[in-house]
């Protein structure tokens, strides 16, 4: 971390040195240089001395004193403010950027740039109301498309943190053509709104918002899951199955996510045969552990433990997994008990102990963007804050 800080200060020092050198070159062309130029040079070299002695805080303060604000070094001051914010000292960044805004030398373009940086400072400090005012001012007044888009993205991020889903949606929808990647977050905001409406018994409105979510992002697994739940609540189990059947085509990794709802839909429609056939079709698509175990449970109920052992063992040969082995051990233990053994084979108990120890506290979901892992599914990653990037873990230790 210290190396990164020193590198940042060193780059700032180079920029400041260039600015001072440029200023002094102009002064040499002027027969009456200002009396302050020797002091400026001395401050610069004092700052370098602090930097060489690995004292970045003192170096930054000295460089700020050395460099007066003018139209030629605005970017350097902005860079120093960013450095403070990156180091977790957003309050110092606020001081630098507010000092810049108070200067009459700023052009309209520079003023907007500083306002955007100051908004970032306030977001870092958690002062969201002041950040919002700055961002809305830039959005309303700027003539620069890139500044307007940047301000909107920052505002959307802020609204999202405050769970102001509708405001975030209203801000984002007009810029979807220029920012197509925002379709995924927008679809999830609609899902958030729909869940609130379901909680308020506004199911028709929720259904409309979920369909809108799929229009924005046809790969939104969450929308189909919620629509299936709404269909089941209304007793429309076949329609729920149709909704759930779309999910493997959106994301194979989310087959385990939709299995509990699929099982409920078939069970409530009293169609265990249909459920078994559906599981076999899913295994052809992807031999995942949760599907193998679900099929094993259906076969066990229909044909007994020995047939369940055969089916489970056959599928695990093609897709071995720790969870599948643990389930198979349970089947063998039950088989021995049914055959009249008073106590299961000690070797089975030992294997069960090891599989349970390996499965204990094992994360079941992982973000495909940042690697964050968790037991439960989060639609928004708590670490990188991306939407729809967390999926069930697949492999020997996963699905």
C-alpha positions in Angstrom: 0.0 0.0 0.0 2.9 2.4 0.9 4.5 1.7 -2.5 1.3 2.7 -4.3 1.1 5.9 -2.2 4.7 6.8 -2.8 4.2 6.2 -6.6 1.2 8.5 -6.6 3.0 11.2 -4.8 6.0 10.8 -7.1 3.8 11.3 -10.1 2.2 14.4 -8.5 5.7 15.7 -7.7 6.7 15.3 -11.4 3.6 17.2 -12.5 4.3 19.9 -9.9 7.9 20.1 -10.9 6.9 20.5 -14.5 4.4 23.3 -13.6 7.0 25.1 -11.5 9.6 24.8 -14.3 7.2 26.1 -16.8 6.3 29.0 -14.6 10.0 29.9 -13.9 10.8 29.7 -17.6 8.1 32.4 -18.2 9.5 34.4 -15.3 13.0 34.4 -16.9 11.4 36.0 -19.9 10.0 38.7 -17.6 12.7 41.1 -16.2 10.7 41.5 -12.9 10.0 38.0 -11.5 7.8 37.8 -8.5 9.5 37.7 -5.1 7.9 34.4 -4.2 9.6 32.3 -6.9 12.6 31.3 -4.7 10.2 30.2 -2.0 8.3 28.1 -4.4 11.4 26.3 -5.6 12.6 25.7 -2.0 9.1 24.2 -1.1 9.3 21.9 -4.1 12.7 20.5 -3.1 11.6 20.2 0.5 8.7 18.1 -0.7 11.0 15.9 -2.7 13.1 15.4 0.4 10.0 14.2 2.3 9.2 11.9 -0.6 12.7 10.4 -0.6 12.4 9.8 3.2 9.1 8.0 2.7 7.0 10.7 4.3 4.1 11.0 1.8 1.8 13.0 4.1 4.4 15.8 4.6 5.4 15.6 0.9 1.8 16.2 -0.2 1.2 19.1 2.1 4.5 20.8 0.9 3.6 20.3 -2.7 0.1 21.8 -2.1 1.8 24.9 -0.5 4.3 25.1 -3.4 1.7 25.1 -6.1 -0.6 28.1 -6.4 -3.9 27.5 -8.2 -4.0 28.8 -11.8 -5.4 27.6 -15.1 -2.2 25.7 -15.9 -2.2 23.4 -12.8 -5.9 22.6 -12.1 -5.3 19.0 -13.2 -2.5 18.6 -10.7 -4.6 19.8 -7.8 -7.4 17.4 -9.0 -4.9 14.6 -9.0 -3.8 15.4 -5.5 -7.4 15.4 -4.4 -7.9 12.0 -6.0 -4.8 10.7 -4.2 -6.2 11.8 -0.8 -9.5 10.1 -1.6 -7.8 6.9 -2.7 -5.9 6.8 0.6 -9.2 7.0 2.5 -8.7 10.7 3.4 -11.7 12.1 1.5 -12.0 15.0 4.0 -8.7 16.3 2.7 -9.8 15.8 -0.9 -12.9 17.8 -0.1 -10.7 20.7 1.1 -8.6 20.7 -2.1 -11.6 20.5 -4.4 -13.7 23.1 -2.5 -10.6 25.4 -2.7 -10.5 24.9 -6.5 -14.2 25.8 -6.8 -13.7 29.0 -5.0 -11.2 30.2 -7.7 -12.5 32.5 -10.4 -9.8 31.2 -12.8 -11.8 28.0 -13.6 -13.3 27.5 -17.0 -16.9 26.0 -17.2 -15.3 22.7 -18.2 -12.9 22.7 -15.3 -15.6 23.7 -12.9 -17.7 20.7 -13.9 -14.7 18.4 -13.6 -14.1 19.6 -10.0 -17.8 19.3 -9.1 -17.7 15.7 -10.2 -14.6 15.0 -8.1 -16.1 16.8 -5.1 -19.3 14.6 -5.5 -17.1 11.5 -5.4 -15.5 12.9 -2.2 -18.9 13.3 -0.6 -20.0 9.8 -1.6 -16.8 8.4 0.0 -17.7 10.4 3.2 -21.3 9.2 3.1 -22.6 12.8 2.6 -25.1 11.7 0.0 -27.4 14.7 -0.1 -24.6 17.1 -1.0 -23.2 14.7 -3.6 -26.7 14.5 -5.1 -27.0 18.3 -5.4 -23.7 18.5 -7.2 -24.4 15.7 -9.6 -27.9 17.1 -10.5 -26.4 20.5 -11.1 -23.9 19.0 -13.6 -26.6 16.9 -15.3 -28.8 20.0 -15.7 -26.2 22.5 -16.7 -23.4 20.8 -18.6 -23.0 21.0 -22.3 -20.5 18.0 -22.3 -22.1 14.6 -23.0 -19.2 12.8 -21.3 -19.7 14.9 -18.1 -23.5 14.3 -18.2 -23.0 10.5 -18.5 -20.4 10.4 -15.8 -22.7 12.5 -13.5 -25.6 10.2 -14.2 -23.6 7.1 -13.5 -22.4 8.5 -10.2 -26.0 9.6 -9.3 -27.3 6.1 -10.2 -24.7 4.5 -8.0 -25.8 6.8 -5.2 -29.5 6.1 -5.6 -28.8 2.4 -5.7 -26.9 2.6 -2.4 -30.0 4.3 -1.0 -32.3 1.7 -2.5 -34.1 4.4 -4.5 -34.9 1.9 -7.3 -37.4 3.9 -9.2 -35.3 7.1 -9.2 -32.3 5.0 -10.4 -34.4 3.5 -13.1 -35.8 6.9 -14.2 -32.2 8.3 -14.5 -30.9 5.2 -16.4 -33.6 4.5 -19.0 -32.9 7.5 -21.2 -29.2 6.5 -21.6 -29.6 2.8 -22.2 -28.8 3.2 -25.9 -25.4 4.7 -25.0 -24.9 2.5 -22.0 -26.3 -1.0 -22.9 -24.5 -2.6 -20.0 -26.9 -0.8 -17.7 -29.7 -3.0 -18.8 -28.8 -5.7 -16.3 -28.8 -3.4 -13.3 -32.1 -1.8 -14.5 -33.7 -5.3 -14.8 -32.7 -6.1 -11.2 -34.1 -2.7 -9.9 -37.4 -3.7 -11.5 -37.2 -7.0 -9.6 -36.5 -5.1 -6.4 -39.6 -2.9 -7.1 -41.7 -6.0 -7.9 -40.6 -7.7 -4.6 -41.7 -4.6 -2.7 -45.1 -4.7 -4.5 -45.5 -8.4 -3.8 -45.0 -7.6 -0.1 -47.8 -5.0 -0.5 -50.1 -7.5 -2.2 -49.9 -5.5 -5.5 -49.2 -8.7 -7.6 -50.6 -7.5 -10.9 -48.3 -4.5 -10.8 -45.4 -6.7 -9.7 -46.0 -9.0 -12.7 -46.0 -6.1 -15.1 -42.6 -4.9 -13.7 -41.1 -8.3 -13.9 -42.1 -8.6 -17.6 -40.5 -5.2 -18.2 -37.4 -6.6 -16.5 -37.2 -9.4 -19.1 -37.7 -6.9 -21.9 -34.7 -4.9 -20.7 -32.6 -8.1 -20.0 -33.8 -11.4 -21.5 -31.1 -13.2 -19.4 -32.6 -12.0 -16.1 -33.0 -15.3 -14.2 -34.4 -13.5 -11.2 -37.4 -12.2 -13.1 -38.4 -15.6 -14.3 -38.0 -17.0 -10.8 -40.3 -14.3 -9.3 -42.8 -14.8 -12.2 -42.9 -18.5 -11.5 -43.6 -17.9 -7.8 -46.5 -15.5 -8.7 -48.0 -18.2 -11.0 -47.8 -20.8 -8.2 -49.4 -18.4 -5.8 -52.3 -18.2 -8.2 -52.5 -22.0 -8.6 -51.1 -21.9 -12.2 -48.5 -24.6 -11.8 -48.1 -25.4 -15.5 -47.4 -21.8 -16.3 -44.9 -21.7 -13.4 -43.1 -24.7 -14.9 -42.9 -23.0 -18.3 -41.3 -20.0 -16.6 -38.8 -22.1 -14.7 -38.0 -24.1 -17.8 -36.7 -20.9 -19.4 -34.0 -20.5 -16.7 -31.5 -23.3 -17.9 -31.5 -21.5 -21.3 -30.7 -18.2 -19.6 -28.0 -19.7 -17.3 -27.1 -23.4 -16.8 -25.4 -22.5 -13.6 -28.7 -21.3 -12.1 -30.4 -24.7 -12.5 -29.8 -25.4 -8.7 -31.4 -22.0 -7.9 -34.7 -22.9 -9.6 -34.9 -26.6 -8.5 -36.8 -26.0 -5.2 -39.5 -24.0 -7.1 -39.6 -26.6 -9.8 -40.1 -29.4 -7.3 -43.0 -27.4 -5.6 -44.7 -26.8 -8.9 -44.7 -30.5 -9.8 -45.6 -31.6 -6.3 -48.6 -29.2 -6.1 -49.8 -30.4 -9.5 -49.4 -34.0 -8.3 -47.1 -34.9 -11.1 -44.0 -36.8 -9.8 -43.6 -38.6 -13.1 -43.4 -35.3 -14.9 -40.8 -34.1 -12.3 -38.7 -37.2 -12.9 -38.7 -36.7 -16.6 -37.9 -33.0 -16.2 -34.9 -33.9 -14.0 -33.6 -36.4 -16.6 -33.8 -33.7 -19.3 -31.9 -31.3 -17.0 -29.2 -34.0 -16.5 -28.8 -34.3 -20.3 -28.3 -30.5 -20.3 -25.9 -30.4 -17.3 -25.1 -33.2 -14.8 -25.2 -31.1 -11.7 -25.1 -32.5 -8.1 -28.4 -31.0 -7.0 -30.2 -32.5 -10.0 -28.7 -35.9 -9.4 -29.7 -35.8 -5.7 -33.2 -34.7 -6.6 -33.6 -37.5 -9.1 -32.3 -40.0 -6.5 -34.9 -38.8 -4.1 -37.7 -39.3 -6.6 -36.4 -42.8 -7.6 -36.0 -43.7 -3.9 -39.7 -42.8 -3.3 -40.9 -44.6 -6.4 -38.7 -47.7 -6.5 -36.8 -48.0 -3.2 -33.2 -47.4 -2.0 -31.5 -50.0 -4.1 -32.7 -48.5 -7.3 -31.8 -45.1 -6.0 -28.3 -46.3 -5.3 -28.0 -47.6 -8.9 -29.2 -44.4 -10.5 -27.1 -42.1 -8.2 -23.9 -44.2 -8.8 -24.4 -44.2 -12.5 -24.7 -40.4 -12.8 -21.9 -39.8 -10.3 -19.6 -41.8 -12.5 -20.0 -39.1 -15.2 -20.1 -36.2 -12.8 -18.4 -37.0 -9.5 -18.9 -34.5 -6.6 -18.4 -34.3 -2.9 -22.1 -33.6 -2.3 -23.1 -36.5 -4.5 -20.8 -38.9 -2.6 -22.2 -37.7 0.7 -25.7 -38.5 -0.5 -24.7 -41.9 -1.8 -23.2 -42.8 1.6 -26.5 -42.0 3.1 -28.2 -44.4 0.7 -25.8 -47.2 1.4 -26.2 -46.7 5.2 -30.0 -46.9 4.8 -29.6 -50.0 2.6 -27.6 -51.8 5.3 -30.1 -50.9 8.0 -33.0 -52.3 5.8 -31.0 -55.5 5.3 -31.0 -56.1 9.0 -27.6 -54.8 10.1 -27.9 -53.3 13.6 -25.0 -50.9 13.0 -23.8 -49.5 9.6 -20.4 -50.4 8.3 -17.8 -48.4 10.2 -16.0 -47.6 7.0 -19.2 -45.9 5.7 -19.4 -43.9 8.9 -15.7 -42.9 8.5 -16.4 -41.7 4.9 -19.5 -39.8 6.1 -17.4 -38.1 8.8 -14.9 -37.0 6.1 -17.4 -35.8 3.6 -19.3 -33.8 6.2 -16.1 -32.2 7.4 -15.2 -31.2 3.9 -18.7 -29.9 3.1 -19.0 -27.9 6.4 -18.8 -24.2 5.9 -18.2 -24.6 2.2 -19.4 -21.6 0.2 -22.1 -22.6 -2.3 -22.1 -19.4 -4.5 -19.3 -17.3 -6.0 -19.2 -14.0 -7.9 -18.0 -14.5 -11.4 -16.5 -11.0 -11.5 -14.6 -10.5 -8.2 -14.6 -14.0 -6.6 -16.6 -13.2 -3.6 -18.1 -16.4 -2.1 -21.1 -17.0 0.2 -23.4 -19.7 1.4 -26.5 -17.9 0.2 -27.3 -16.4 -3.2 -27.0 -12.6 -3.5 -28.4 -11.0 -6.6 -26.1 -8.0 -6.1 -22.5 -8.9 -5.1 -21.8 -7.4 -1.7 -18.1 -7.0 -2.7 -18.0 -5.5 -6.2 -21.7 -4.5 -6.3 -22.3 -6.0 -9.7 -25.8 -7.4 -10.4 -26.4 -11.0 -11.5 -22.8 -12.1 -11.3 -23.1 -14.5 -8.3 -23.8 -18.1 -9.3 -23.8 -21.6 -7.7 -20.3 -23.1 -7.6 -19.9 -25.9 -10.1 -17.3 -28.7 -9.8 -16.2 -31.6 -7.6 -16.7 -29.4 -4.5 -19.8 -27.7 -5.8 -22.6 -28.6 -8.2 
